Amino acid sequence: MSTQNEFREEPGCEVEQDDPARSEAQIAAGQRAAVAPNSSTYGSDDAALKIGVYICRCGGNISDVVDVEQVAETVKLIPGVATAKVHTFVCSDPGQHTISDDILKENLDRVVVASCSPFLHEQTFRGAVARGGLNPYLYEHVNIREQASWAHKHDPAGATSKAIRMIAAAIGKLRHAVPLEQIKLPNHRRALVIGGGIAGLKAASDLAARGIRVLLVEKSGELGGHLNERGRVYPSEQDAAKLVAELAQRVNRDARIEVRLSSQIKAVSGFIGNFKVQVESESALPSEVTAGAIIVATGFRCYQPQENEFLYRMDPCVLTLPDFIQLMRSTPDSARHLTVNGRAVNNIAFLHCVGSRQLDGVHEPQTDGRLNTYCSRTCCTTILQQALAVRRRFNKTGVYSFYQDIRTYGRGEENYYIEASKAGVVFFRYNGEEPPKAEATPREHARRGALSITVKDTLTWNEELTVPVDLLVLGTGMIPGDIADLIEQMKLATGEDGFLQEVHPKLRPVEVAVNGVLLAGTAQGPMNIQETLSAAGAAAAKAAAMFAKEEVELNPFVAEVDQDACCGEAQCVTQCVYEGALRLVTREVNGELVERAEVNAGLCVGCGACVAVCPQRAIQLNGWRLDQFDAMVDGIADGVPGQNCAQELVQIG
Ligand SMILES: Cc1cc2nc3c(=O)[nH]c(=O)nc-3n(C[C@H](O)[C@H](O)[C@H](O)COP(=O)(O)OP(=O)(O)OC[C@H]3O[C@@H](n4cnc5c(N)ncnc54)[C@H](O)[C@@H]3O)c2cc1C
């Protein structure tokens, strides 16, 4: 099933015409392969290749469904396979030793491991292959756990057949593989941290403690971010100002950290180890700095209710949660009650989930058309902390909490719920599809409260209750920061929720797709202080690990231009979305100046968009060349010799 090149002649470009004889041969080979598999199906004619295939039982995760012994016996029939072995855990030390020993004893020159996801163990097996003395890129990882045994657990025969085809594809790909080397680039041992909230402060001080120079850029005039607006913070009840002061002191005292307040990033170019960043400050001339890594710690914004959402901005007796925290902080200790709009507050309602956990058809989308369907994670505990504080300070004030679910998930946070209940806070539970209604109380009844909150209380079997209050506090949560410029400059990805998105929530939680850029804190999603500091510590550790080597080492799976085949049409350059990864350069060829595409290996992410548009096939991805794809398709379609896979496919089709 080999694919035929489609060469097109473009004006002004000398295109090598397809060799008709070659095309016919290719088509013929493809047709032959589709009917009767033979050794040519598997790629290179180099019959001398010795491939080792290692199939993992994964302690039953794979072998309970896939007949791994049959897989081993079958793939042995594929030309070039010198050995095929089954192991209970190939990732174990003995499993890895088997691979490296076989490479040495049997002179293997290619290795396939069929096991779990490459996310988990690709690097493990590359290491084992390298220890056997083989180039680690002459190795293919096949995921027969997630993609065969788990995906087809009710169809063992189908899962077994699929595993065989996947391994056949990997073998085909490996037959065309060439040894590759890691890309090594110079590494500037300086980090840029964007954002001087607690995430940025923690990341900067952790990096400096490891001897790394840091430039910390904060757009406002002070360090600390949103913690500057808080009083005592849960669960420790520490004074937020003291927490910020301690972190800011560490940063300000460290000669390795340069802080630029009232400053912003104007442009970012370059790549891991070599980012060039233009910084503009209110008080200084713009400057360009070089940084090896960038930590984005730009935080969040507080949700602002829409005009008239629960009477917000229509009635002075409706405040957001951050506004309420300010009210509590500014009310003197000697006061006997809170005062809002010149009126004593005798009863307060706290309404959870305003601007969070929004539902289509129930809530108005934001101006950008988005609904905030996520939980802001910090509002429930903050509301309970504030409700408890009100009851403790003003014990005559009635406090009512209207919630969908109480989410006090962190250590010590559930105590706020327990203590608030004990202290007399009254709870009403509503269904998310029917949020409570807030109405201004008619003037003649205003003595009982300026507002009435009506709820269908699911705790009392949907009884409709109306509670008069003097103050309604909207439990507003977090929304993504206003960082569209940074997202554009650094080509960062955002999730559906609009927050910055990591590569993998579990395995690479603080990394983004752009090498050398890391996330810290609530720029990535709602987090409390503890989580923010953990994430910032992780980002700093990751950046420090990058700086541990003199050079940055990158996987070699980047695009490469065949300078002889390139005719400088630049379709690849137009298609590339990674700024600077591909460009046209002028070269002298046979005494003439011509334009040719050139790849910047530091910026290329190996997405392959350029490969798809080059009519000359002059640009290819190392490790994923087009002949390797052809061979993989052949392997999947043809399976192994002796099995009538082509017919099987026709029947499935
Ligand atoms: C109402 C409320 C109460 C809370 N109470 C608690 C509590 O009691 N306990 C608790 O554990 N958690 C609490 N939290 C959560 C806590 O506020 C966050 O965990 C913490 O503030 C996150 O810090 P950060 O550094 O990630 O973000 P931020 O505090 O938002 O800091 C980000 C910083 O980056 C700067 N910045 C933004 N964009 C740029 C840019 N382009 N260039 C340069 N600088 C930029 C900002 O000016 C800011 O200084 C609460 C949250 C809310 C909403």
The ligand as a MOL file (V3000), in Angstrom:
LIG
                    3D

  0  0  0     0  0            999 V3000
M  V30 BEGIN CTAB
M  V30 COUNTS 53 58 0 0 0
M  V30 BEGIN ATOM
M  V30 1 C -11.4840 35.8660 46.9520 0
M  V30 2 C -10.3120 34.9320 47.0690 0
M  V30 3 C -9.8280 34.5860 48.3270 0
M  V30 4 C -8.7650 33.7010 48.4520 0
M  V30 5 N -8.3440 33.3210 49.6860 0
M  V30 6 C -7.3960 32.3610 49.8080 0
M  V30 7 C -7.0200 31.8610 51.1060 0
M  V30 8 O -7.4890 32.3200 52.1460 0
M  V30 9 N -6.1180 30.8240 51.1290 0
M  V30 10 C -5.5910 30.2700 50.0060 0
M  V30 11 O -4.8260 29.3070 50.0930 0
M  V30 12 N -5.9050 30.7660 48.7760 0
M  V30 13 C -6.7680 31.7890 48.6580 0
M  V30 14 N -7.0810 32.2940 47.4200 0
M  V30 15 C -6.2730 31.8750 46.2500 0
M  V30 16 C -5.0140 32.7980 46.1280 0
M  V30 17 O -5.4470 34.1210 45.9550 0
M  V30 18 C -4.1520 32.3360 44.9600 0
M  V30 19 O -3.7510 31.0010 45.2000 0
M  V30 20 C -2.8880 33.1650 44.7710 0
M  V30 21 O -3.1640 34.5320 44.7790 0
M  V30 22 C -2.2650 32.8020 43.4130 0
M  V30 23 O -1.0550 33.5090 43.2200 0
M  V30 24 P -0.4510 33.7280 41.7510 0
M  V30 25 O 0.9040 34.2740 41.9420 0
M  V30 26 O -0.6230 32.4960 40.9620 0
M  V30 27 O -1.3920 34.7990 41.0500 0
M  V30 28 P -1.6760 36.3490 41.3590 0
M  V30 29 O -1.8850 36.5590 42.7990 0
M  V30 30 O -2.8020 36.7000 40.4440 0
M  V30 31 O -0.3570 37.0790 40.8920 0
M  V30 32 C -0.0280 37.2420 39.5240 0
M  V30 33 C 0.9040 38.4180 39.3480 0
M  V30 34 O 1.2960 38.4930 37.9840 0
M  V30 35 C 1.2220 39.8480 37.5360 0
M  V30 36 N 0.9910 39.8430 36.0830 0
M  V30 37 C -0.1270 39.4910 35.4150 0
M  V30 38 N 0.0640 39.6080 34.0940 0
M  V30 39 C 1.3340 40.0410 33.9090 0
M  V30 40 C 2.1230 40.3620 32.7590 0
M  V30 41 N 1.6230 40.2260 31.5220 0
M  V30 42 N 3.3890 40.7920 32.9400 0
M  V30 43 C 3.9050 40.9320 34.1850 0
M  V30 44 N 3.2010 40.6500 35.3160 0
M  V30 45 C 1.9340 40.2020 35.1870 0
M  V30 46 C 0.0580 40.4230 38.3250 0
M  V30 47 O 0.1330 41.8430 38.3740 0
M  V30 48 C 0.2560 39.7560 39.6820 0
M  V30 49 O 1.1340 40.4930 40.4990 0
M  V30 50 C -8.1560 33.1700 47.2960 0
M  V30 51 C -8.6300 33.5370 46.0230 0
M  V30 52 C -9.6960 34.3910 45.9080 0
M  V30 53 C -10.2370 34.7410 44.5450 0
M  V30 END ATOM
M  V30 BEGIN BOND
M  V30 1 1 1 2
M  V30 2 1 2 3
M  V30 3 2 2 52
M  V30 4 2 3 4
M  V30 5 1 4 5
M  V30 6 1 4 50
M  V30 7 2 5 6
M  V30 8 1 6 7
M  V30 9 1 6 13
M  V30 10 2 7 8
M  V30 11 1 7 9
M  V30 12 1 9 10
M  V30 13 2 10 11
M  V30 14 1 10 12
M  V30 15 2 12 13
M  V30 16 1 13 14
M  V30 17 1 14 15
M  V30 18 1 14 50
M  V30 19 1 15 16
M  V30 20 1 16 17
M  V30 21 1 16 18
M  V30 22 1 18 19
M  V30 23 1 18 20
M  V30 24 1 20 21
M  V30 25 1 20 22
M  V30 26 1 22 23
M  V30 27 1 23 24
M  V30 28 2 24 25
M  V30 29 1 24 26
M  V30 30 1 24 27
M  V30 31 1 27 28
M  V30 32 2 28 29
M  V30 33 1 28 30
M  V30 34 1 28 31
M  V30 35 1 31 32
M  V30 36 1 32 33
M  V30 37 1 33 34
M  V30 38 1 33 48
M  V30 39 1 34 35
M  V30 40 1 35 36
M  V30 41 1 35 46
M  V30 42 1 36 37
M  V30 43 1 36 45
M  V30 44 2 37 38
M  V30 45 1 38 39
M  V30 46 1 39 40
M  V30 47 2 39 45
M  V30 48 1 40 41
M  V30 49 2 40 42
M  V30 50 1 42 43
M  V30 51 2 43 44
M  V30 52 1 44 45
M  V30 53 1 46 47
M  V30 54 1 46 48
M  V30 55 1 48 49
M  V30 56 2 50 51
M  V30 57 1 51 52
M  V30 58 1 52 53
M  V30 END BOND
M  V30 END CTAB
M  END
